[in-house]
Amino acid sequence: MNPAEAIEASQLDLFWLPAHVETRARPELCCLRSDEPVLHYNAALRCHPTPGDTVALVREISEWHKHGCSRVHLYPSNRTDALEAALIAEGYIASFEHDAMAIDVTEYAVRPAPGLVVRRVETLEQLVDCVGVLRETLGVTPPTTDEAWQEQLRDCTGDQARTHRYVAYDRASGRPLSSGGLNLYPDLGLGHLWGGGTVPTGRKRGAYSAVVAARVAATRELGLRYVGLFARHGESSPIVTKQGFQAHGRMSTWDRSLARAQTLYASTT
């Protein structure tokens, strides 16, 4: 399996899903749904209609998500004019473009990060720092209950965890500057990077790169061959390109808001 295939295939391994997220899965569809208004919990990760069924499949996704927000992923393997037209008809708009980037872990060159220290999340305090960076940089909503915090902590700690989370700190002040997650896919030989963000005061200091390096090192130590990610075009994509990652096609997200869904389904809600 080449890096592009591994990166796309990793999206269908749903080990990371919280219990509250529903799934609908069959060969042409892998769709998530949740009452939480979070796009990655309300997403069609696979939408591969057979010829002639494009409109029907998009309509199914649209109706399943009619009470919330919705996202559909388009990859080189499924991007067609017909699929995009069907999405537009259901109120979706193109939101973000991502480059599918990958590197062989043996080819990654670590760069020095003076004044920084990167730690894997092992405590609740470190998780709070990690999530705080994501809230400031990506608008990620933090957990709202103690139970949810503890669930996230359990998911990313311990020797058997398939999710790792990392935080880069300013060595002098101890302030968290950047954070990022790593999901491990041993069957695919892949470590997948996600949720990378850097606060304004951490930029141009190598904080993002330091968190990338920590995740590549963990992937290499576990014997996996590639590290990959969907890097947002024009943002993280040029950063990892400079570090030797290569592009393997484009993934775009198409989104629809709750307000737009309510407009479309006003007569049925």
C-alpha positions as CSV (number, residue, x, y, z in Angstrom):
1,M,0.0,0.0,0.0
2,N,1.4,3.4,-1.0
3,P,1.3,6.4,1.3
4,A,-1.7,8.0,-0.4
5,E,-3.7,4.8,-0.1
6,A,-2.7,4.3,3.6
7,I,-3.6,7.9,4.5
8,E,-7.1,7.6,3.0
9,A,-7.6,4.1,4.4
10,S,-6.7,5.3,7.9
11,Q,-9.9,7.5,7.9
12,L,-12.0,4.3,8.0
13,D,-10.4,2.9,11.2
14,L,-12.7,4.4,13.8
15,F,-11.0,3.2,16.9
16,W,-10.9,6.8,18.2
17,L,-14.6,7.5,18.1
18,P,-16.3,8.3,21.4
19,A,-19.3,6.2,22.3
20,H,-21.8,8.9,21.6
21,V,-21.0,9.0,17.9
22,E,-23.2,6.8,15.6
23,T,-21.9,5.2,12.4
24,R,-23.4,4.1,9.2
25,A,-21.0,2.0,7.2
26,R,-21.0,-0.1,4.0
27,P,-18.6,-0.3,1.0
28,E,-19.7,3.0,-0.5
29,L,-20.3,4.9,2.6
30,C,-18.8,5.6,6.0
31,C,-20.7,8.3,7.8
32,L,-20.6,9.6,11.4
33,R,-23.3,11.4,13.4
34,S,-23.5,13.0,16.8
35,D,-25.7,15.4,18.8
36,E,-22.5,17.4,19.5
37,P,-22.1,20.2,16.9
38,V,-18.6,19.1,15.9
39,L,-17.9,18.6,12.2
40,H,-15.5,15.7,12.6
41,Y,-18.3,13.8,14.5
42,N,-20.8,14.6,11.7
43,A,-18.8,13.6,8.7
44,A,-19.0,11.3,5.7
45,L,-15.4,10.0,5.7
46,R,-16.2,7.8,2.7
47,C,-18.6,8.7,-0.1
48,H,-18.0,6.5,-3.2
49,P,-21.2,6.3,-5.1
50,T,-21.6,3.8,-7.9
51,P,-22.5,5.3,-11.3
52,G,-26.0,6.7,-11.3
53,D,-26.3,6.7,-7.5
54,T,-24.4,9.9,-6.7
55,V,-27.5,12.0,-6.0
56,A,-29.1,9.3,-3.9
57,L,-26.0,8.8,-1.8
58,V,-25.5,12.5,-1.1
59,R,-29.2,12.8,-0.3
60,E,-28.8,10.0,2.2
61,I,-25.9,11.8,4.0
62,S,-27.8,15.1,3.8
63,E,-31.0,13.7,5.4
64,W,-29.0,11.7,8.1
65,H,-27.4,15.0,9.1
66,K,-30.5,17.2,8.7
67,H,-30.6,18.0,12.5
68,G,-27.0,19.3,12.7
69,C,-23.9,20.3,10.9
70,S,-22.4,18.1,8.2
71,R,-19.1,17.5,6.4
72,V,-18.2,15.4,3.4
73,H,-14.6,14.4,2.5
74,L,-13.5,14.3,-1.1
75,Y,-10.3,12.6,-2.2
76,P,-8.7,12.0,-5.5
77,S,-10.3,8.5,-5.5
78,N,-13.9,9.9,-5.4
79,R,-13.8,13.5,-6.5
80,T,-16.1,14.0,-9.6
81,D,-18.0,16.9,-11.0
82,A,-21.2,14.9,-10.4
83,L,-20.4,14.5,-6.7
84,E,-19.6,18.2,-6.3
85,A,-22.8,19.1,-8.1
86,A,-24.8,16.9,-5.8
87,L,-23.3,18.4,-2.7
88,I,-24.0,21.9,-3.9
89,A,-27.6,20.9,-4.5
90,E,-27.9,19.8,-0.9
91,G,-26.5,23.1,0.5
92,Y,-22.8,22.2,1.0
93,I,-20.0,24.5,0.2
94,A,-16.3,23.8,-0.3
95,S,-14.5,24.8,2.9
96,F,-10.9,23.7,3.1
97,E,-8.3,22.2,0.9
98,H,-5.7,19.8,2.3
99,D,-2.7,18.2,0.8
100,A,-2.2,14.5,1.6
101,M,1.4,14.6,2.8
102,A,3.7,11.8,3.8
103,I,7.3,10.9,4.6
104,D,9.3,7.8,5.2
105,V,10.3,8.0,8.9
106,T,13.9,7.1,8.0
107,E,14.1,10.2,5.7
108,Y,13.0,12.7,8.3
109,A,15.7,15.0,9.6
110,V,15.2,16.4,13.1
111,R,15.8,20.1,13.4
112,P,17.0,21.7,16.7
113,A,14.4,23.6,18.7
114,P,16.3,25.8,21.1
115,G,14.3,27.2,24.0
116,L,11.6,24.5,23.7
117,V,10.8,21.2,25.3
118,V,8.2,18.8,23.9
119,R,6.3,16.4,26.2
120,R,3.9,13.6,25.5
121,V,0.6,14.2,27.3
122,E,0.6,12.0,30.4
123,T,-1.3,14.0,33.0
124,L,-4.6,16.0,33.1
125,E,-2.7,19.2,33.4
126,Q,-0.8,18.5,30.2
127,L,-4.0,17.5,28.4
128,V,-5.5,20.9,29.5
129,D,-2.5,22.6,28.0
130,C,-2.9,20.6,24.8
131,V,-6.6,21.3,24.4
132,G,-6.1,25.0,25.3
133,V,-3.7,25.4,22.4
134,L,-6.3,23.8,20.1
135,R,-9.1,26.0,21.4
136,E,-7.0,29.1,20.8
137,T,-5.7,28.1,17.4
138,L,-8.4,25.9,15.8
139,G,-11.5,26.8,17.8
140,V,-11.8,23.2,19.2
141,T,-14.4,23.0,22.0
142,P,-12.9,21.5,25.2
143,P,-14.6,18.8,27.1
144,T,-17.4,20.0,29.3
145,T,-17.4,17.4,32.1
146,D,-14.8,15.8,34.3
147,E,-15.8,12.4,32.8
148,A,-15.1,13.6,29.3
149,W,-11.7,15.0,30.3
150,Q,-10.8,11.7,31.9
151,E,-12.0,9.8,28.8
152,Q,-9.7,11.9,26.6
153,L,-6.8,11.3,29.0
154,R,-7.3,7.5,29.0
155,D,-7.5,7.5,25.2
156,C,-4.0,9.1,24.8
157,T,-2.0,7.6,27.7
158,G,-0.4,4.2,28.4
159,D,1.8,1.8,26.3
160,Q,-1.1,0.4,24.3
161,A,-2.7,3.7,23.4
162,R,-3.1,4.2,19.6
163,T,-3.5,8.0,20.1
164,H,-0.6,10.1,21.4
165,R,-0.8,13.9,22.1
166,Y,2.2,16.2,22.4
167,V,2.7,19.8,23.7
168,A,5.7,22.0,23.0
169,Y,6.5,24.3,25.9
170,D,8.6,27.4,26.3
171,R,11.5,26.1,28.4
172,A,11.9,29.2,30.4
173,S,8.3,30.1,31.2
174,G,6.6,26.7,30.9
175,R,3.9,28.2,28.7
176,P,2.3,25.8,26.1
177,L,3.0,27.0,22.6
178,S,2.0,24.2,20.2
179,S,0.3,20.9,20.4
180,G,-0.6,18.0,18.1
181,G,-2.0,14.5,18.0
182,L,-0.8,11.2,16.5
183,N,-3.0,8.2,15.6
184,L,-1.2,4.9,15.1
185,Y,-2.3,2.5,12.3
186,P,0.0,-0.6,12.7
187,D,-1.8,-2.6,10.0
188,L,-1.1,0.3,7.5
189,G,2.4,1.0,8.7
190,L,1.3,4.6,9.3
191,G,1.4,7.3,12.0
192,H,-1.2,9.9,11.1
193,L,-0.8,13.5,12.4
194,W,-3.8,15.6,13.4
195,G,-4.8,18.6,15.4
196,G,-1.6,20.6,15.0
197,G,-1.8,24.2,16.1
198,T,0.6,26.9,17.5
199,V,-0.4,30.0,19.5
200,P,0.8,33.4,18.1
201,T,3.6,33.8,20.6
202,G,5.0,30.4,19.6
203,R,5.3,31.1,15.9
204,K,8.6,31.5,14.1
205,R,10.3,29.6,17.0
206,G,10.0,26.1,15.5
207,A,7.3,25.0,18.0
208,Y,5.1,23.4,15.3
209,S,8.1,21.6,13.8
210,A,9.2,20.4,17.2
211,V,5.8,18.7,17.8
212,V,6.0,17.2,14.3
213,A,9.5,15.8,15.1
214,A,8.3,14.3,18.4
215,R,5.4,12.5,16.6
216,V,7.7,11.2,13.8
217,A,10.2,9.9,16.4
218,A,7.3,8.0,18.2
219,T,6.2,6.5,14.9
220,R,9.7,5.4,14.0
221,E,10.3,3.9,17.5
222,L,7.1,1.8,17.1
223,G,8.4,0.3,13.8
224,L,6.0,2.0,11.4
225,R,7.2,3.2,8.0
226,Y,5.3,6.4,7.2
227,V,4.0,9.5,8.8
228,G,1.2,11.2,7.0
229,L,-1.3,13.9,7.4
230,F,-3.9,16.0,5.7
231,A,-2.1,19.4,5.8
232,R,-4.3,22.4,5.2
233,H,-3.3,24.0,1.9
234,G,-1.3,27.2,2.5
235,E,-1.0,26.7,6.2
236,S,0.6,23.5,7.6
237,S,1.3,22.2,4.1
238,P,4.2,24.5,3.2
239,I,5.7,23.9,6.7
240,V,5.9,20.1,6.3
241,T,6.9,20.4,2.7
242,K,10.1,22.2,3.9
243,Q,10.7,19.2,6.2
244,G,10.7,16.7,3.4
245,F,7.1,15.6,3.3
246,Q,5.8,14.9,-0.2
247,A,2.3,15.5,-1.6
248,H,0.1,12.6,-2.6
249,G,-3.0,14.3,-3.9
250,R,-5.6,16.7,-2.4
251,M,-8.4,16.2,0.1
252,S,-11.1,18.8,0.3
253,T,-13.9,19.1,2.8
254,W,-17.4,20.3,1.9
255,D,-19.4,21.6,4.9
256,R,-23.0,22.6,5.7
257,S,-24.1,24.4,8.8
258,L,-27.1,23.6,11.0
259,A,-28.7,26.8,9.9
260,R,-28.5,25.8,6.2
261,A,-29.8,22.3,7.0
262,Q,-32.8,23.9,8.9
263,T,-33.6,26.0,5.8
264,L,-33.5,23.0,3.5
265,Y,-35.6,20.8,5.7
266,A,-37.9,23.4,7.1
267,S,-41.0,21.5,5.9
268,T,-39.9,18.2,7.5
269,T,-38.5,19.2,10.9
